[in-house]
């Protein structure tokens, strides 16, 4: 499938946030190695430069095209761990719009480069290719009441489409940024994908010398500068099993799991930093009159703070081990329940300070566009960079999304052009030395 210029024409009619106004003085932007010189507002100054201003103005003309890309990408399936088809469409788009060294890496990320015109920072600008929906999910996008409806239409087909809009605007307005911009469509952002795509970018065989990182994820204009960390476990309780009557008195894996769930449910956690726990899935057993030979549960632990997450993680380990000991101790039987606790997800927590250089740049961009600044905390691709101390944020792609991660997911394009403007100007701003 091709997106542009030979895409089939599409007619489109037109978590708790903490809102703050960032200080009006733009501080040093970017990493220690690339500091924005001067105290003027980078967003306002860039809007006085003809090429940058022209690129931002292009957003109005580009937004209908961006919506077309959003629909076209959404109609290419990208289930967890199966993003290859959408990745190929995205790779072709990168080539078509003039990026250099376009490639797909070992884990499936689509990467394309826009060289810098001078000495400047290396900026990575990304959106994620994958969705939460399993293989076989119907992905046809429908239109009703001026809204787009389809699984993944907002998360993250909006981000992917806006990223293409940024590339087009920079190319067609002939914007020369001092720093290099690497555009990436990442894999594995959702669920058990465990941020595998962005982890690979920062790995030994990934991109080198990343100074700043931005992801576009979903709708809205909020700036995410807090990365919620998570640990996800599959706890499997095993035993020999037997007849519920004839083998009664044998330790029961399901009962051990029940003890563990009860212990988890009794956890006390702080409201600030927000820390949560959830037993989300359970399974096991063969019949109502059988002692199970296996029972399992999947547990999700989250916190905005790495230390709190580590403490909660230790408490979970203690709880499941104590549950096994209690069940085995309940019965005088040679058979024992055993435990296999497998880590199936590990997302690092991190935070980019509200007063950091990259946040001052993000605030200046929004002020230059006469838009409010709203900050939030979430779990996104930016977590990995934040945890490594690399200046990183996630932004929305404009418009508004509803019912994310459900089959009734929808996108309202009203105000979507503001997200395109924000992304274009931010890309230019963060590629300055």
N, C-alpha and C positions, 0 to 999 in steps of 0.2 A: 504494500500500500504506500502511496505517496501522499504527502500532506500538502505541500505547496511547491510549485504553482499549479499542479495538475490535480488538486483535490476536488472531489465532487462538491459542488456548491451547496452550502447549508444556509437556510434562512433562519435567522434568530432575531426576534423582536427583543427590540430592546426591553471554656472552663472558667471560671471566675477570673475577671480581669481586674488589674489594679491600674487605674489611669493616672498618669502623672505628666506634667510638662517638664521636659528636660531643660536644663539651664540653657540660656540663649548663647552663651559663649561656646564655640566649638573648640574643644581641647584637641590634643594631639590624636590623630586618627591612626589606628592600626597597631601593629606590633612594635616592640622596642626598636627593631631594626629599621622600620619604616614609619617615621613619625610625621604627621601632618604639620607643616611649618605655619606659624602665624596663628592668631586667635580669631580670625574672621570665620564666619559661618560657611563651611564648605559647600553646603547645598545652595545657598544664595549666591555664592561666588561662581559656582559652576553654571547656574542659570543665566549668568551674564556672559558666558562664553558661547559663541554662535553654534558650534557643533553640538555641545552638550544640550543646549536649549532646543535645538532642532530635533535631537533624538527624543527628548521628553515630549515635545509637541506631537511627534509621530504616534504617540500612544492612542490618540483619538482615532486616527485612521486605521491603526493596527488592531484595535479591540475586536471588531467583527471577525477579522482573520484569526485572531487568537481564539475566539470562541469556536471557529471551525476546527482548529487544531485540537482543541479540548474535546470536542465530540469525536473526531476521527481517532484520536489516541484512545479514548475510552472504549471504543468499539473494537479494539484489539485486545484480546484477553491477556492478563498478566497475573495469573494466580501466584500464590506464594511458591518460591523456588522454581517458577516456570515463567520467567519474564522475557524469554528469548524472542518471541514474536514481536512484542512491543519494542524491545531493545533494537531490533533490526530496523523497524520503522523510524525510530528516533535517530539511529546512526545515519540513515539516509538523509534525514532532515539536517543533521549537523553538516554533512558533506555539501548538501545543496545550498546551505546558507554561508558557505565559505570558511568554516572553521578549518584549522590546520591539524595534521596528525590525528585525524579521527580514528578511533579504535574502540574495540570492546576488550576489556581486560579479562583476567583469568576467572574472576567471579561473576562477570556479566555486566559490570558497569559500562555505560557508554560515555566516552571521553572525547572532547574536542577542545582545541586550544585557539585562543586569539592572542597572538604575540603582542607584547608591549612595545611602545615606540621609544622607550628610554629605559632608565634604571628605576625600577619601582617594585612594589610588593607583588607577590604571587597570590592572587585572589581565586578561590574556588567558589563557583556559583552553581547550585545544584537543585534538583528536584528528584523525587523517587518514582521509579517505574512500577513498582509492585502494588497490588491491592490485597485486601484481606480475603477476597472471595475465592472459593475453591474452583478447580477446573470444572467446566461444564456450566458455570453460571451464565445466564443470558446477559449479554453486554450491550444490546441495542439501546441507544439513547432515544428517549421520547421527549416531546415538548408539550407543555401544558401550562396555561396561565403565565406565559412569558418566562417559564423556568425550564431548565434541562433536568431530566430524570434518568438516572442510570447508576449502577454500582460503580463507585470510584470516580464519578463525574467531578466531584470536588477534591477528594483525597486519593490520588494527587494529580489527576489529569489537569486540574487548574494550574498547579505549580509547573507541570511539564510544559503546558502551552505558554504560560507567561515567560518561562525561560527562553522559549523560541522567539517570543516577541522581543525580549531584550537583545538577543543576537541580531535579529533583523534590524532593530533600531540603531544599534551601534554600527552595523555594516553600512546601512543605507545613508545614515547621517555622516558617515566617514569620521567617526569619533576615534581619535588616537589617544589611547590611555598609556601613561608611562609604564604601568605595571601590566604583567601578563594576566589574562583571565582564562581559567580553565573551566569549561562548562561540563557538567556531569549529570547524567541520568543514572541514579544509583539503584541497586537491587537490595532486597532484603530489609527494607525499613520497617515493615509491618510485622507484628506478632513474633512468631518463632524465627523469623528471618534475622532477628537479633542484631540489626544494624550491620549485617555482614558486609554490605557493599561499602559503606563509609569506613568501616574498620579496615577494609583492604586498602582504601585510599591512603590511610595513615600508617599502613604496615610497611615492613622492610622493602617489599616489592611494589609499593604504591607510588603516589606522586611525591616528589621531593620538594622540600622547602616551601610548604604551605604557610603563608603569613596570615591570611584571613579566610574565613569560611562563612558562607551564607547558604541556607537552604530556603526554598520556597515550598511551603507545605499547606495546602488547603486554601481557604478563602479568608476574607477580612484583611485588615491592615495592621493587626497587632504585631508587635515585635516580641519574640520569645527569647528571653535571655537567661532563663532558668531551665536547666535540664534535669528532669525527674529521672533518677536512677531506678533500676529494677533488677531483682533477682527472681528467676522463675525456676521452679523445681517440679520434677515428677518423682513422687515418693511411691515406691512399690513395696508392698508388704507381702511376703510369701510364706507359705507353710505347706505341709503335706496334703491338707484337705481331707474330707471324709464325709460320711453320712451324718446328718444333723442330729440323729437320735443314737445310732449305733456307735458313733465316734465322739459322742458328747464328752466334754472334759479336755478336749484337745485345744490348744491356743488357736484363736481364730484371727486370720489376717484382717478381716473386715472389722472386727471388734477393735483390733489394734489401731486401725486407721480411724475409727470413730473416736477413740481416745485422743488421737493426735488432732483431729478436727476440733474437738471440744477444747483442747488446750490452746489451739490457734485462735479460736473464737473468743477466748478470754484475754488475749493480749491487750495491754494498755499501750497506746502510742500517743505521741504529742500531736497537738493540732498545728503547732508551728515549731519547726518546719514540718509541713504536712507529710505524714507518714501513714501508709495504708497496707493492709493485708487482705488477701482474698483466696479462698479455696474455690476455684472456678469450675473444675471438672473432677468427677470421680467415676470409677468403674471397677468391674471385677465380678467374680462369682459365676456359677453355672446354673443354679436352680435354688428355689426357696428352701428346699430340704437338703442342701449340701453345705458343709463347711467349706468356704472358698479356699482354693489353693493360692489365690492371688487377689489382691485388691490394690488399687492405685488412686492417687489424687494428684492434681496439678495445682500448685500454689504460686500466687503472684505477690511479691513484696515490693513496695515502692517507697521512695522518699526523695525529697528535694535535697537532702543532706547526706553526703557519703558516709559520715560517721553514724548517723541514725540508721541508715540502711545496713551497715555492717553489724550494728547491735541487734537489729531485728533478724538479720540472717542467722546470727549465733543463737538467738532465742528459738527460731524455728528448728534448727538442728537439735537443740536440747529437747524440744517438745516431742519430736518424732521418735528420738531415741528413748526418751522416758516412756512414751506410749508403748513401745515394743517391750521394754522391761516390765512394765505394769501388766501387760497382757500375758507375757510368759510367766510372771510371778503369780498370776491369778490361779493357775492350774498346776497341779503336780503331774506333769506329763513329760515324757522324754522328748517329744516333738516340740520344736520351737518356731516361733515366727521370726523371720529375718527381714532386714530392711535394705533397700537399695535406693539411695537418695541421689538423683541425677540432676545436675544443673543444666537446664535447657534454654536458659536465657540470662544474659548478663549485660545490662546496659549501664554504663557509668553515669553517676550523677555529676553535675557541674553547674557553674554559674558564671556568666559574664556580668561584671559589676555594672550597676545602673550608671555609674559615673565613668566607666571605661571609655577609651578612645573610640572603639567601634560603635558603642552606644551613643556617644556624642554625635558621631557621623550620621547614624540612623535617625536621631532626633532632628538634626539639622536638615536632612533631606525631607522629612515629613513637614517641618515648619516651612521650608521653601515652597512646598506644594500646598500650603495652607491646610494641612491635615493634622488632627490631634495625634498625640503619642500615647499608645496604650501598651502596657507591658504584661506579659504573662509567663507562666511556667508550664512546660509540657515535656513530652518525650519525643525527640525528633533526631534527625541525622546530626544536628549540631551538638548533641551530647558528647560525641566522641572528641570533637575538637575542644569543647569546653573543658572536659576532663584532663586534656593534655596541656591546658593553659594557653591554647591558641585562640585569639579573638574570634568569636563565633556567635551568630544569631540565626534565628529562623524568622521569616516574614510570611505573611499571607499573600495570596494572589489577587485580592480585591473581590468585590461581590460578597455574597453570603452563601454559606452552605448549610444544609439541613440533613439530619438523619444519617450522618456519616457512619460507615461500616455496616450499613443495612441495605437491603435490596430496594428500599424506597429512598435512597440517597438522592438529593437534588441540589441544584446550584441555581441561585438567582443572580443574573448578570448585572442587575442594577448596581451602579458604582464600581463595576469591575475595572473600568479604565483607570481608576485611581491606583489600583494595585499594579497595573502595568507601568504607570508613571513612576511610582515608588521604586519598583525593581530596576528600571532603567537608570534613574538618577543615582540610586545606591550603588549599582555596579560601577558607574563612572567614578563616584566619590571614593570608593574603597580601592580603586586601582591607581590612586594618586600617591606619590611618595610623601 
